[in-house]
Amino acid sequence: MTIDDTWLGAIVNDGSRDYIITGYQPNYLNKKIFSYEIEVI
């Protein structure tokens, strides 16, 4: 999966509520991207 700026403003639904992605940050393990943390409102 590739996460980039096209994700900003996207709407995510958890089954109960809608959230808007406002940012993201990669988490590294051994100098490689391990996961992403997304920021929502």
N, C-alpha and C positions, 0 to 999 in steps of 0.2 A: 504494500500500500504506500502510495506517495501522498504526503500532506504538504500543501503549499498554500499560497495566498488565495487561491480560488475557493478554499474552505471558509474564508472569512465572510461572515454574513449568512452562512448556511443555517438552516433550521433543523434541529435534531429533536426528535420526540421520544420520550421514554415510556410512552404508553399512557401517561397522565398529563404531561405538560410539554410545551414547546420551549426550546432553548435556542438562542442565537449564538453561534460561535464568534467570539470576539478576538481570539488569539490562540496561539499554540506554541509549544516549546518542546524540542526534542530532548529526550533523556538518553544519555550515553552510557555504554558499558564496554570497557576495553577499547575505547576510542571509536566505537561504532554505534550507530543509532540503535537503541534497544526498544524504545517506545516513544510515544508522544503524549504530552499532557495538553488537553485542550481547555481553553477558558471560555465559559459561557455566561450569559445573563438571562 
